[in-house]
Amino acid sequence: MPDNLKITLIQSFLHWEDKQANVSMFDDKIAAVKEGTDIIILPEMFSTGFTMNAKAMAEPMNGPAVEWMKKKALEKNCVITGSMIISENGAFYNRLIWMNPDGSFLSYDKRHLFRLAHEEQSYASGKNKIVIEYKGWKILPLICFDLRFPVWSRRTKSSDYDLLLYVANWPERRINAWNQLLIARAIENQCYVAGLNRVGNDGNDIYHSGESAVINCKGENISGIPVHEEYTETITLNKPELNDFRKQLPFIEDGDDFTIKL
């Protein structure tokens, strides 16, 4: 149905600072997605893990991981999205790539850098959001720590969207915040929220429990992804149901107008 959108979340372990191992792993996981889907979602820094070793791990926009995404999107005839470390104009970015099946792409640089890991010392902060129009849906992609800042994701009349997407390396020690904030973002913005997190220990021995989720506009988790496990799930999002809910409860009309100062 044209009103529906099928998204595939790949909750996975990541090999620390090993691009080839990660690309090979996701080759297999993507090949295992047999049903048709519109978007395949990979974690934050899917090719390296959440490392601050930016200089050694970065690649340019015509580098091998970006070219791999282009190949996979064409093969599966769907969008492939996730973030990686990109070098551009002398700076490093935690950049989400939205790769279309035809090889065209959009990108978003993580706005809120994780100070506890000194991310701001290794990476430059992004300045702009993007709202992507795809198959009749409007999608706002963000990255991990962005989840804690509701103003950045606020759905307004001038920044409207249907699906809010987060890719993450969110550790288990703070997973309660992840779970609650995904729900909050869905309720306050009356949208679908998809949060894709990794599992397992990273190179700093920090454990990640996954707990990836898809939340509907009522704040209900409609996914069945298990905790602590590598798991792939495809979920269908229903646009008419979303539109009907918004018409019945037009809360966004009473929202505050504001300007974000960058």
NORPEMO-V972481 format. One record per residue. RES is the residue in one small letter. PHI is phi in whole degrees, -180 to 180 (* if undefined). PSI is psi as a letter, one per 40 degrees, with the letter a starting at -180 (NA if undefined). OMEGA is omega in degrees with one decimal (none if undefined). Layout:
# NORPEMO-V972481
{{RES PHI PSI OMEGA} {RES PHI PSI OMEGA}}
This chain:
# NORPEMO-V972481
{{m * h -177.9} {p -66 d -179.6} {d -80 e -179.4} {n -99 i 176.4} {l -131 h 179.1} {k -102 h 179.9} {i -119 i -179.4} {t -118 h 179.0} {l -102 h 177.6} {i -110 g 177.2} {q -84 h -166.6} {s -145 i 163.5} {f -69 i 175.4} {l -126 h 176.3} {h -79 h -172.0} {w -67 h 175.3} {e 53 f -180.0} {d -130 g -175.0} {k -61 d -176.4} {q -64 d 178.8} {a -64 d -179.8} {n -69 d 178.8} {v -63 d 178.1} {s -63 d 178.7} {m -62 d -179.0} {f -73 d 169.5} {d -55 d -178.3} {d -66 d -177.6} {k -67 d 178.1} {i -70 d 177.6} {a -62 d -179.4} {a -78 e 176.7} {v -80 g -173.2} {k -90 d -179.6} {e -80 i 178.3} {g -65 i 179.1} {t -148 i 179.9} {d -97 d -177.0} {i -141 h 171.2} {i -109 h -173.8} {i -109 h 177.4} {l -111 i -176.2} {p -70 i 170.4} {e -62 h -179.1} {m 45 f -172.8} {f -65 d -177.1} {s -92 e -174.3} {t -137 d -163.3} {g 83 i -173.2} {f -81 g -176.6} {t -105 i 174.1} {m -95 e 179.5} {n -83 g -170.1} {a -64 d -174.5} {k -60 d -177.9} {a -78 d -171.1} {m -99 e -174.3} {a -72 i 171.6} {e -139 i 177.2} {p -77 i -177.5} {m -70 e 173.2} {n -106 f -178.3} {g -79 i -172.3} {p -65 d -178.5} {a -70 d 176.9} {v -66 d 177.8} {e -65 d 175.9} {w -63 d 177.8} {m -60 d 179.4} {k -62 d 179.2} {k -65 d -177.7} {k -68 d 179.4} {a -63 d 177.5} {l -67 d -178.9} {e -60 d -175.9} {k -91 e -178.5} {n 54 f 178.4} {c -154 i 174.5} {v -73 i 168.2} {i -116 h 180.0} {t -139 i 178.6} {g 173 i -179.6} {s -108 i 178.8} {m -150 i -179.1} {i -91 h -176.6} {i -119 h 174.1} {s -103 h -178.6} {e -154 h 176.7} {n 53 f 175.6} {g 80 e 179.2} {a -124 i 178.6} {f -115 i -176.7} {y -132 i 166.2} {n -88 g -166.3} {r -113 h 171.4} {l -83 h 176.7} {i -107 h 174.5} {w -108 g -173.3} {m -98 h 178.8} {n -81 i -179.3} {p -60 d -178.5} {d -86 e 177.9} {g 92 e 172.9} {s -75 i -177.7} {f -153 i 172.1} {l -124 i 179.9} {s -144 i 177.2} {y -137 h 177.5} {d -95 h -177.6} {k -52 h -176.8} {r -81 d -174.3} {h -100 h -175.9} {l -92 i -168.6} {f -81 h -173.3} {r -63 d -177.8} {l -63 d 176.5} {a -101 e -178.6} {h 61 f -179.7} {e -62 d -178.0} {e -68 e 177.8} {q -84 e -177.8} {s -110 d -172.1} {y -127 i 174.1} {a -88 i -179.0} {s -81 i 175.5} {g -73 i -176.3} {k -117 e -172.3} {n -135 i 169.1} {k -90 i 171.4} {i -130 h 170.4} {v -110 h -173.3} {i -96 h 174.9} {e -99 h -174.3} {y -148 h 177.8} {k 53 f 177.0} {g 83 e 178.4} {w -112 i 171.4} {k -110 h -170.7} {i -127 h 176.6} {l -110 h 179.0} {p -93 h 178.4} {l -135 i -172.6} {i -131 h 166.0} {c 41 b -172.6} {f -60 d 174.0} {d -55 d -177.1} {l -59 d -176.5} {r -79 e -172.6} {f -122 g -172.2} {p -66 d 179.6} {v -64 d -177.7} {w -66 d -176.9} {s -102 e -172.7} {r -61 h 175.7} {r -79 h -179.3} {t -130 i 177.9} {k -62 d -178.0} {s -91 e 178.3} {s -133 g -173.5} {d -94 i 176.8} {y -159 i -178.4} {d -112 d -177.8} {l -130 h 175.5} {l -105 h -171.9} {l -119 h 175.8} {y -120 h 168.2} {v -108 i -166.6} {a -151 i 160.7} {n -126 g -172.5} {w -100 h -173.1} {p -71 i -178.6} {e -61 d -175.8} {r -61 d 177.5} {r -124 f -173.1} {i -71 d 177.9} {n -62 d 177.4} {a -63 d 176.9} {w -55 d -176.9} {n -61 d -176.6} {q -72 d -176.5} {l -73 d 174.0} {l -59 d 178.3} {i -65 d -179.5} {a -60 d -179.2} {r -63 d 179.6} {a -68 d -177.9} {i -69 d -173.8} {e -70 d -178.8} {n -103 e -179.3} {q 48 f -177.0} {c -145 i 165.7} {y -78 i 173.0} {v -127 h 174.2} {a -114 h 177.9} {g -119 h -177.0} {l -111 h -177.9} {n -117 i 177.7} {r -90 i 172.8} {v -126 i 173.2} {g 90 i 178.7} {n -80 i 173.4} {d -97 a -176.9} {g -70 e 174.7} {n -101 e -179.9} {d 61 f 174.6} {i -97 h -174.2} {y -91 i 178.3} {h -123 h -174.8} {s -97 e -178.6} {g 81 b -178.9} {e 58 f 172.6} {s -63 i -174.0} {a -155 i 168.0} {v -124 h -175.2} {i -110 h 176.8} {n -86 i -173.5} {c -69 e 176.3} {k -89 e -177.8} {g 87 e -178.8} {e -100 h 176.7} {n -79 h -177.4} {i -104 e 178.4} {s -99 i 179.1} {g -127 f -177.2} {i -74 h -178.4} {p -74 i 178.0} {v -77 i 172.5} {h 72 e -173.4} {e -118 i 166.6} {e -71 h -173.0} {y -160 i 176.5} {t -120 h -179.4} {e -139 h 174.3} {t -109 h -175.9} {i -126 h 177.6} {t -97 h 176.6} {l -98 h -172.3} {n -110 h -177.2} {k -70 d 178.5} {p -59 d 177.7} {e -63 d 178.8} {l -64 d -179.2} {n -64 d 178.8} {d -63 d 180.0} {f -63 d 179.7} {r -66 d 178.3} {k -69 d -179.7} {q -69 d -177.3} {l -130 g -173.5} {p -81 f -175.2} {f -65 d -176.7} {i -62 d 179.6} {e -65 d -179.9} {d -100 e -179.1} {g -71 i -179.7} {d -86 i 171.7} {d -87 i -179.8} {f -159 i 175.9} {t -123 h 178.4} {i -85 h 177.8} {k -93 h -177.5} {l -91 NA none}}
